[in-house]
Amino acid sequence: MIYNGIDFDTYFKNYPDMNGYFGKYGGAYISEELKNAMKEIAEAYFTICKSSKFIGELRRIRREFQGRPTPISHLERLSAKLGNVQLYVKREDLNHTGAHKLNHCMGEALLAKYMGKKKVIAETGAGQHGVALATAAAYFGLECDIYMGAVDIKKQAPNVARMKILGANVIEVTEGLATLKEAVDAAFAAYAKEYKDSIYCIGSVLGPHPFPVMVRDFQSVVGIEAREQFLGMTGELPDAIVACVGGGSNAMGLFAGFLNDPVDIYGIEPLGRGEKLGDHAASLKYGTEGIMHGFNSIMLKDEDGEPAPVYSVASGLDYPSSGPEHAFLHDLGRVKYDVVNDEETIDAFFTLSRYEGIIPAIESSHAVAYAMKLAKTMERGSVLINLSGRGDKDMDYIIEKYGIR
Ligand SMILES: *Cc1c(COP(=O)(O)O)cnc(C)c1O
């Protein structure tokens, strides 16, 4: 399929290019020292990912440890409530540890093992990436250093405990505002010193090349499975697919299976409390081109051109940029990026729970909220939602802030 001059038959061969560019987005804007480390990871990845031994081992792990393939569920009661459109969810909430993140963490940790590394290093904000990576490290017997802001450590006590139980070292970062940004800086600084024995594991389709392509490839299992399962269940492709976008990994995973199909694709960002800078984290909708954390993409900036403070009711979505491939697909128009606010999200959270017996993560509830709105504008057809994770982690927050509706 050709869309706006791009041939999607050969898309994965051509994007990103050898230097990690999706059009003008992507690349690797990092120190010389880290450039060498990224080059080593890229060379290893592009060789190892083709070996049948690696592919076979990853498949076995996904089946025997992660619980893949995850099913697709037809939301019959919710669809009937909304009208004639049929809604379906890809159940990434049923992955071991409760979200899609393990898809790339197991891949990254397996790569570390093949490269002979002894340690995995990462930053974490809300702690979800830290927990997924600590799980993968325990599975493979790798050391695991997780850098986390002091403020986040206080806020996310259960995830800190989980990481420690899984054997990870949680390293407190006290510089600056002591949140995610400082944790990223500290983790990169540590990695620059230790890269001979360790590998950095980024938590989304972000960061310098090769991470955006590598994480997309590991996550594409979601879209590949979903396409086949949906065809098997209905005999057709969905008319539309929807996923929430923070960094963008669960979305890229689903989208990868459908880019070459006549399917409308929607990436949903958090509008939070409203359109004012600081009240949302909708970087693709309101941001401009810029470089941060080692890559060129579309980002939200403050007056000084630095990453702006962002907000979302979903801690997994509050990042001031998105992966470079999303910026590319945004400019191309192949994916439509839109927003839902906190209120619509929380409403969808309770509605999906009550009508279908599935308590979604607040992140995933953004996609559900948008699909519900979309269904009301369509006369017939089907919408497939990526349910990126389950809501167990959000219970305390929901009860405290919203009560039980
Ligand atoms: C971390 C997280 C996200 C956001 O990450 P992406 O890279 O944008 O997918 C979305 N949903 C859940 C459940 C998460 O834990």
The ligand as a MOL file (V3000), in Angstrom:
LIG
                    3D

  0  0  0     0  0            999 V3000
M  V30 BEGIN CTAB
M  V30 COUNTS 15 15 0 0 0
M  V30 BEGIN ATOM
M  V30 1 C 4.3080 2.3080 30.4890 0
M  V30 2 C 2.9230 2.0890 30.0450 0
M  V30 3 C 2.3910 2.7640 28.9240 0
M  V30 4 C 3.1310 3.8200 28.1770 0
M  V30 5 O 4.2390 3.3790 27.4700 0
M  V30 6 P 4.2890 3.3330 25.8640 0
M  V30 7 O 5.7200 3.2000 25.5800 0
M  V30 8 O 3.6980 4.6180 25.3670 0
M  V30 9 O 3.4880 2.1800 25.4500 0
M  V30 10 C 1.1080 2.4540 28.5100 0
M  V30 11 N 0.3580 1.5400 29.1710 0
M  V30 12 C 0.8290 0.8810 30.2580 0
M  V30 13 C -0.0520 -0.1100 30.9270 0
M  V30 14 C 2.1150 1.1370 30.7310 0
M  V30 15 O 2.5720 0.4860 31.8060 0
M  V30 END ATOM
M  V30 BEGIN BOND
M  V30 1 1 1 2
M  V30 2 1 2 3
M  V30 3 2 2 14
M  V30 4 1 3 4
M  V30 5 2 3 10
M  V30 6 1 4 5
M  V30 7 1 5 6
M  V30 8 2 6 7
M  V30 9 1 6 8
M  V30 10 1 6 9
M  V30 11 1 10 11
M  V30 12 2 11 12
M  V30 13 1 12 13
M  V30 14 1 12 14
M  V30 15 1 14 15
M  V30 END BOND
M  V30 END CTAB
M  END
